[in-house]
Amino acid sequence: MGTFCCPKSIKACRIRVTRNDECGAALVHSQNPNSRITTKGFVSLTMSPDTEDGEEILVKDGCGDICIHDIDCSRIKGFELTLMLCGIPVPMIGLLLNSQMFLDGTVPRGFMMPDVNDVDCDGSRQVEIWAKNAEKGKCATDEAWPWFQWLIPKSINWVLSGDIGFANDNAVELELEGYAESNPNWTPSVPGEWILPDDQAVVQNGGPVGGICTNTLPDSIDCDYDPV
């Protein structure tokens, strides 16, 4: 049995985006080129909870005193996602937005936003973030947990959301927005990476965001798709 991990998550050093099939399971990477990206080419990912407030029932008697008061539980429907990209990572834009690509053979060299009538509303992507674990005791035992791997098992509705500005005192930044929701059909983006027997069931029966302690940081591919 491994040692307990109580992480202190700081910074973010890798992001991996994987295309899911129509049911929400990760595409089999060996059979689907250009379906996964692992990179450090991003600035930030923000997750804001989308909450449905619980219904309140309030009844007063004839004298104005409260005789019935009940508040239902509030529920998190999902998370609104904001991803700030570092530079213009063409493959990442293509994978998330389903953009048309300018190719030199098989090498992407540019993108064109999809037509307004050709938005990929049904496609989903899983997103993983590796953050540093600042817990000082993480190496005090035989099993260290230097990383905390955040997981969004299903993200949908990615769009280009921020302004694009050109000036002599700024770099072009691209901001994308999407939405995270639960995924009852989730499978790992890399088979065998989530290795305990119950891991898949925990994710499939859980909510739109989670995370796990890990001792592995995947290699970064510089502005390209992961090779098959």
C-alpha positions as CSV (number, residue, x, y, z in Angstrom):
1,M,0.0,0.0,0.0
2,G,1.3,3.5,-0.9
3,T,1.8,6.3,1.5
4,F,-0.9,8.9,2.0
5,C,-0.6,12.0,-0.2
6,C,-1.9,15.4,1.0
7,P,-0.7,17.7,-1.8
8,K,-0.1,21.4,-1.9
9,S,-0.7,22.2,-5.5
10,I,1.3,25.0,-7.0
11,K,2.1,26.2,-10.6
12,A,1.4,24.0,-13.6
13,C,4.1,22.4,-15.7
14,R,2.2,20.3,-18.3
15,I,-1.2,20.1,-20.0
16,R,-2.4,17.1,-21.9
17,V,-5.5,17.3,-24.1
18,T,-7.0,14.1,-25.5
19,R,-9.9,13.8,-28.0
20,N,-12.7,11.6,-26.8
21,D,-15.0,9.5,-28.9
22,E,-18.7,10.2,-29.3
23,C,-19.4,8.3,-26.0
24,G,-16.8,10.2,-24.0
25,A,-14.0,7.5,-23.9
26,A,-10.5,8.5,-24.9
27,L,-9.8,7.6,-28.6
28,V,-7.3,4.8,-29.0
29,H,-4.2,6.8,-29.7
30,S,-2.4,4.3,-31.8
31,Q,-5.3,4.2,-34.2
32,N,-6.1,8.0,-34.2
33,P,-3.2,10.3,-35.1
34,N,-3.4,13.9,-34.0
35,S,-5.8,13.0,-31.1
36,R,-3.5,13.9,-28.2
37,I,-1.2,16.8,-27.2
38,T,1.1,17.0,-24.2
39,T,2.8,20.4,-23.8
40,K,4.0,23.1,-21.5
41,G,2.9,25.7,-24.0
42,F,0.2,27.4,-22.0
43,V,0.0,30.2,-19.4
44,S,-3.0,29.3,-17.2
45,L,-6.2,27.3,-16.9
46,T,-9.0,28.7,-14.7
47,M,-11.9,26.6,-13.5
48,S,-15.0,28.5,-12.3
49,P,-17.8,26.4,-10.7
50,D,-21.2,26.7,-12.4
51,T,-23.6,26.3,-9.4
52,E,-27.3,25.7,-9.3
53,D,-28.6,27.2,-6.1
54,G,-30.9,25.0,-4.0
55,E,-34.6,25.8,-4.0
56,E,-35.8,27.6,-0.9
57,I,-39.3,27.0,0.4
58,L,-40.6,29.6,2.9
59,V,-44.2,29.7,4.3
60,K,-45.4,32.1,6.9
61,D,-48.5,31.8,9.1
62,G,-51.2,34.4,9.4
63,C,-49.3,36.3,12.0
64,G,-46.2,36.6,9.8
65,D,-44.1,34.1,11.7
66,I,-42.2,31.4,9.7
67,C,-43.8,28.0,10.0
68,I,-42.1,26.2,7.1
69,H,-38.5,26.9,6.0
70,D,-36.5,24.4,3.9
71,I,-33.5,25.0,1.6
72,D,-32.4,22.3,-0.9
73,C,-28.8,21.5,-1.5
74,S,-26.9,23.6,-4.0
75,R,-25.3,21.6,-6.8
76,I,-22.3,22.1,-9.1
77,K,-23.5,21.5,-12.7
78,G,-20.0,21.9,-14.1
79,F,-17.1,24.2,-14.4
80,E,-16.5,27.1,-16.8
81,L,-13.0,26.8,-18.2
82,T,-10.7,29.6,-19.4
83,L,-7.4,28.5,-21.0
84,M,-4.7,31.1,-21.8
85,L,-2.3,29.8,-24.4
86,C,1.4,30.7,-24.7
87,G,2.0,32.0,-28.2
88,I,-0.1,30.4,-31.0
89,P,0.2,26.6,-30.5
90,V,-1.4,25.6,-33.8
91,P,-2.1,21.9,-33.0
92,M,-3.7,22.8,-29.6
93,I,-6.0,25.3,-31.4
94,G,-6.8,22.7,-34.0
95,L,-7.6,20.0,-31.5
96,L,-9.7,22.1,-29.1
97,L,-11.6,24.2,-31.7
98,N,-11.7,21.6,-34.5
99,S,-10.2,24.2,-36.7
100,Q,-9.1,23.7,-40.3
101,M,-5.3,23.3,-40.5
102,F,-2.8,24.6,-43.0
103,L,-0.4,21.6,-43.5
104,D,3.0,21.2,-45.0
105,G,2.7,17.5,-45.7
106,T,1.6,16.3,-42.2
107,V,3.2,19.2,-40.3
108,P,0.7,21.9,-39.1
109,R,1.8,25.5,-39.9
110,G,-1.3,27.5,-39.4
111,F,-5.0,27.3,-38.7
112,M,-8.4,28.7,-39.9
113,M,-11.3,29.0,-37.6
114,P,-14.2,26.7,-38.5
115,D,-17.2,28.2,-40.3
116,V,-19.9,29.5,-38.0
117,N,-22.1,26.6,-39.2
118,D,-19.4,24.0,-38.6
119,V,-18.9,24.2,-34.8
120,D,-18.0,20.9,-33.1
121,C,-20.8,21.0,-30.4
122,D,-20.8,17.2,-30.0
123,G,-17.1,16.6,-29.6
124,S,-15.5,16.4,-26.2
125,R,-11.9,16.5,-24.9
126,Q,-10.4,15.4,-21.6
127,V,-7.8,17.8,-20.1
128,E,-5.1,17.0,-17.6
129,I,-2.8,19.4,-15.8
130,W,0.4,18.5,-13.9
131,A,1.0,20.8,-11.0
132,K,4.0,20.8,-8.6
133,N,3.4,19.3,-5.1
134,A,4.9,21.8,-2.6
135,E,4.3,19.5,0.4
136,K,7.7,19.5,2.2
137,G,7.2,15.9,3.5
138,K,6.5,14.4,0.0
139,C,9.9,12.8,-0.1
140,A,10.1,11.7,3.6
141,T,9.1,8.1,2.8
142,D,10.1,5.6,0.2
143,E,7.2,6.7,-2.2
144,A,7.4,10.3,-3.2
145,W,4.5,12.3,-4.8
146,P,6.2,15.3,-6.5
147,W,3.2,16.0,-8.8
148,F,-0.5,16.4,-8.6
149,Q,-2.4,15.5,-11.8
150,W,-5.6,17.4,-12.2
151,L,-8.2,15.8,-14.4
152,I,-11.2,17.2,-16.4
153,P,-12.7,14.0,-17.8
154,K,-14.9,15.7,-20.3
155,S,-14.7,19.3,-21.7
156,I,-17.0,20.6,-24.4
157,N,-18.0,23.8,-26.3
158,W,-14.5,25.2,-26.7
159,V,-14.5,28.6,-28.4
160,L,-12.0,31.5,-28.9
161,S,-13.1,34.0,-26.3
162,G,-10.5,36.7,-25.8
163,D,-9.6,39.7,-27.9
164,I,-6.7,39.4,-30.2
165,G,-4.7,42.7,-30.2
166,F,-1.7,43.8,-32.3
167,A,0.5,46.6,-30.9
168,N,4.1,47.5,-30.5
169,D,4.1,46.8,-26.8
170,N,2.4,43.4,-26.4
171,A,2.5,39.9,-27.6
172,V,-0.6,38.2,-29.2
173,E,-2.4,36.1,-26.6
174,L,-5.1,33.6,-27.3
175,E,-7.8,32.8,-24.8
176,L,-10.2,29.9,-25.1
177,E,-13.2,29.0,-23.1
178,G,-14.9,25.7,-22.6
179,Y,-17.1,23.8,-20.2
180,A,-16.3,20.8,-18.0
181,E,-18.9,18.2,-17.0
182,S,-19.0,14.7,-15.6
183,N,-18.1,11.8,-17.8
184,P,-19.7,8.4,-17.0
185,N,-17.8,6.8,-19.9
186,W,-14.3,8.1,-19.1
187,T,-11.2,6.0,-19.9
188,P,-7.6,7.1,-19.3
189,S,-5.9,9.0,-22.1
190,V,-2.9,6.8,-21.7
191,P,-3.8,3.1,-20.9
192,G,-2.3,1.9,-17.7
193,E,-1.5,5.4,-16.3
194,W,-4.4,5.2,-13.7
195,I,-3.5,1.8,-12.5
196,L,-5.6,0.9,-9.4
197,P,-8.6,-1.3,-10.2
198,D,-11.2,1.2,-8.9
199,D,-9.7,4.4,-10.5
200,Q,-11.9,4.2,-13.6
201,A,-15.1,3.7,-11.6
202,V,-14.3,6.6,-9.2
203,V,-14.0,9.0,-12.2
204,Q,-17.0,7.6,-14.0
205,N,-19.2,8.0,-10.9
206,G,-17.7,11.3,-9.9
207,G,-18.0,15.0,-10.9
208,P,-16.4,17.2,-13.5
209,V,-13.0,17.8,-11.9
210,G,-10.7,15.6,-9.9
211,G,-7.0,14.9,-9.3
212,I,-4.5,12.3,-8.2
213,C,-1.0,12.2,-6.7
214,T,1.6,10.9,-9.1
215,N,5.3,10.6,-9.4
216,T,5.3,10.9,-13.2
217,L,5.6,14.0,-15.3
218,P,5.0,13.4,-19.0
219,D,7.4,14.7,-21.6
220,S,6.4,17.9,-23.4
221,I,6.0,17.9,-27.2
222,D,6.9,21.3,-28.6
223,C,3.9,22.7,-30.5
224,D,2.9,19.4,-32.1
225,Y,0.6,16.4,-31.6
226,D,1.9,13.4,-29.6
227,P,3.4,10.9,-32.0
228,V,1.6,7.6,-32.5
